[in-house]
Amino acid sequence: MSAPLRCAHVTVPYTELEAGIEKLDRLPPPRYVVFTADPDPATGLPWCPDCVRALPAVRRTMEAQGAALLEVGVGQRADWKGNAAHPCRTDPRFNVGGVPTLVHWKGGEEAGEKLGAELENAASPEEAVAVVAKFILDTSGK
């Protein structure tokens, strides 16, 4: 039985998105970007409960599938909530509406399909794993 594939995982704050994209572009496909809430200083967990549930599933599934992952923190709740001018919301490559959002990164300047509401609405970590695994299957060859 072969060992599971290992993914490359890069984490950056949104202020370093371009540097993160440059690193991601040097990794072999399939490549993905996940936008997530930053850890709450009081708890150490993302301030977004959907991210608390979904982010471990994203990481685990990417590793199991051997996919490269760029994790982008959108900042604290005050940076994100109600801020229509947030750079992740206005970047035409991503147009992130909510967190967590998973994007298939095609390379260069080209983002592919997005997984947002389905990931947010996953009722359990197991459901989140299934949603992410299907998304990888559907997009990794594109």
Secondary structure as UniProt FT lines:
FT   STRAND          9..13
FT   HELIX           14..16
FT   HELIX           17..25
FT   STRAND          31..36
FT   TURN            41..43
FT   HELIX           49..65
FT   STRAND          68..73
FT   HELIX           77..80
FT   TURN            81..82
FT   TURN            84..85
FT   HELIX           87..90
FT   TURN            92..94
FT   STRAND          101..107
FT   TURN            108..109
FT   STRAND          110..115
FT   HELIX           117..120
FT   HELIX           125..139
FT   TURN            140..141
//
